[in-house]
Amino acid sequence: MPKLRRRRYSGGRGLLPPIDVQITAGSTGIAGTISSLMFLGDLVQYRIASGALEVIALDRPRPDLSVGQPVRWSVPPERCSH
């Protein structure tokens, strides 16, 4: 079986802008695991490993999120382009 290459979706045409990605520890959204985080002043860049994808999200610092933690991520339908 061929190995899947991890792809990064971090903005650009047809991709997910990181500011639109919402992270929750709840039960709705797509499953993933926080693979890294980087403090950027008022925001934190969260990298989420989700299957063959690496999704980048920007959010305020959240003490409930840490590296290795399972999370769910989503993008509101109104923020998705057709």
N, C-alpha and C positions, 0 to 999 in steps of 0.2 A: 504494500500500500504506500503511495507517495506521501511524503511529509508535507503538511500544509505550511505555507509561509505565513508568518504573522504580518498583517497589514495594518498600517496606522491610518486612522481616520481622524484628522485633526484640523479640518477646515479646507476651504478651497471649493472649486466648482463641483457640485454634486455630492459634497461630503458634509459631515456634521460639524457645524461651528461649535467649539468647546463650550461656549457660554450657553448654548441651548440644551446641552446634555444635563439631565437631572439625575441625581443619585439618591437612592433610598435604601434603607435596610429592610424595607417592607417586603410584601409579596407580589407587587406589581412591577412589571418591567422585565428586561432581559438580564439574565444571570451573568455575573462577572465577579472578579476578585480584584481588589486594589493592589496593583503591582508596585506603584511608587507614588510619592507625593512630593511636591516642591512648593515651598512658601514663596509667594510673589507679592509681598506687602499685604494689601487688603484681601487678596485672593490666594487660593491654593490651587495648583494644577494637580489633578488626580489622574493617574493612568490606570485604566481598568482593562484587565485581560478578560476577554469574553469570547471563548471559543478560539477561532483563528484570527480574531480582531483584537486590536489594541485601541481602545476608545479613550480620548482625552476629554476631561471635563474641567471646567473652572467653576469654583464655588467659594463661598466664604469659608474661613477656617472652621472646621467642625470637629470637636473633640470625640465625637462618636464614630469617626472614620479613621482607620489605621491600615498600614500595609499588611496584606495577607487576609484582610477581612472580606468575606463574601458580601456583595451588595447587589442591588438591582439598578439598572439604568434605563432611561427612556428619553425620548424627545417629544415634546408636546406636538400633536398633529398640526396645529396652526403654524409651527415653526419649520415644518417639512416642506420642501419645494417639490413641485411635480415634475 
